[in-house]
């Protein structure tokens, strides 16, 4: 692990590293491990680019009739959503569970790193991949479908940031509820399917029946997707923005509580 910045310590005691230095060192070490995992890298780097364009074949002008949305305004937020799900959530579920099974997390706790620093530092490479992918997808989809610049860019940025935080804590929670790294991948599949189909990524909620749409509006990722789409349409009211943000933050708070309570740092015996 790379050298980190240290802070002065009383005479006779070893110097202690600063939190930012510890976090950066762990992130660099995790990035090196992530690059060696071909399966995780493939899912994180290539799946988010391929899926949105295949999903685009299921959405046409007739489906979107009466919603006020275009194919671009459906595809772009959906592409970003796929990046959040696969580059951040899916990869981190595997990473957290694998590091736990290999006793890496347990060994890290014996040093200066605090629990939240371990979870955050491990997530940094996946977060960076998700952010870079989102930027590339925005440029590519905007150019291909001539969407134009976002009318409320602050909402798009807020939606992406909320979505990333949510995916990190959901990944930690999913891995905590799994016995092994293999079962963590299986447990993540229903979550991926529900969030893909019910958060407005594949088909906008506007075309759902009202009763089904009201249920889907309460799903974890729906608020972030609404903010991202609202960033381009500029049509979200103050009440809609507040509802989307509060719903997402509530899921984050609930997931953080569950992670603090049930996250396991070593395998079950």
QUIDA-V451174 format. One record per helix or strand. SS is the DSSP state (H for helix, E for strand). FROM is the first residue (numbers start at 1). TO is the last residue. If there is no record, write none. Layout:
BEGIN
((SS & FROM & TO) (SS & FROM & TO))
END
This chain:
BEGIN
((E & 6 & 7) (E & 16 & 17) (H & 19 & 36) (H & 38 & 58) (H & 71 & 101) (H & 104 & 108) (H & 115 & 145) (H & 153 & 176) (H & 181 & 198) (H & 205 & 207) (H & 210 & 216) (H & 222 & 233) (H & 238 & 262))
END
